[in-house]
């Protein structure tokens, strides 16, 4: 079921934002998606280390979806660089230890859940923030 939701997300999400004209808002959403991709990649690794392969695979699918969408909203180089910077910051926050993933959960859970489930609201947030 989650795989199906992510597939639909990947099909629909970029379409309505790509049609929009606010480049700064698109850029901000793309950066947030890269940050969330990093958060999900680390969450996937933490789940894998705890022995929950099914959860690890599910979280990795979400990470992949976030990264692919970030690339669609910006470009591969920008999204990849944003992901690298986010991963470096995430690793610093958890002291390079996935056992400390709770730090990331407290910081990113709400943002990443919202951007993955209600992306248009997040885009509108950036448009209206100006």
N, C-alpha and C positions, 0 to 999 in steps of 0.2 A: 504494500500500500504506500509506504513512504517513498519507494522508488518511483511510483507512478506520480505522486505529488511533485517530486523533484523534476521529473521529466516535463510535466506541465509547466512548472515554474520556469525552467530553462526555455521553453518555447514562448511563453507569454511575457516574461519579465522584460527582456531587452526591447521587445517590440514597442511597448508604449513609451519607454524612456528614450529609446533611440529616436523616436519621432519628435521628441521635445527639443526645444531650442536652447535651454539653459545649460551651457557647457560647464559652468562652475558647479552646478548642482549634480550633473552627471559625474564629474570628476570626483566630487566628495563621496557620492554613493559608490563609485568604483573603488576608491581607497578604503572605504568601510568594508566593502565586500572582501577585499584582499586581507584586511585585518581579521575579519571573521573566518576567512579560509584558513589563516594561520591558527586561529583559535580552535577550529574544528580539526585541523591536522594534528595538533597536539592532543586534543581530546581523544582522537582516534588512537593515537599511540598509547595514551594512558589506558584506554579500554583494552587494547591488545595486550599490554603488559600485565593487566589484571586477569587475563585469561578469557575475556569476553569477545571472541572473534566476531560474532554476529553484530554486536554493538559497534565494535571498531570499524567494521565494513560499512555499516549504516552511516556512521559519523563521517567516514572518509568520503562517501558519496556526497554528503552535504558539503564537505570542504571542496570537492571537485566542482560542484555546482556553483558555489560562491566564486571560485577562481575563474571558471569559464565565463561567468557573467561579468566579472570585473574586467576581463579581457575584452569582452564585447562592448563594454561601455567606454573603455579607454583604448588600449592596445596591449599586445603581448609584453613588450618591454616594460611599459609603465606598471602594468599589473604585477609582473614578476618582481620588479624592484620593490614595489609596495609590499608584496608578500614577504620578500627577504627582510625588509626593515621591520615588519610586524613580527616575524618569527624571532628575530634577534631580540626585540623588546619583550616578547612573550617568554622566551627562554630566560632572559634576565629576571623577569618577575617571578618565575618559578624556580630560580636558582638551578637551571638546567636539570630539573628533576620532575618527571611527570607525576610523582607522588604529591607534588604541590599544586596540581592542576586546579584545585579549589580556588586559588587566587585568581586564576583566569576566569573561572566560572562566575565568581562574584563580580568581576569587572565587565565581562562581555556577554553574559547569558542573555540579558534583556535586549541589548542592541542587536545581537546576532539573530536572536529569535525573531525580532520585529522585522529586520531587513529581509529575512528569508520568507516570512509569512505575509508581510504587508509592505512590499517594496515601494509601491506607489506613495504610501504615506511617508516613507523615509525621503523619497525624492521631493515630495511636496514640502517636507520640513526644511530642506535645504533651499528650495526656491523661496519660501516665505521668510527665511532667516535674514535675508538681505536688508 
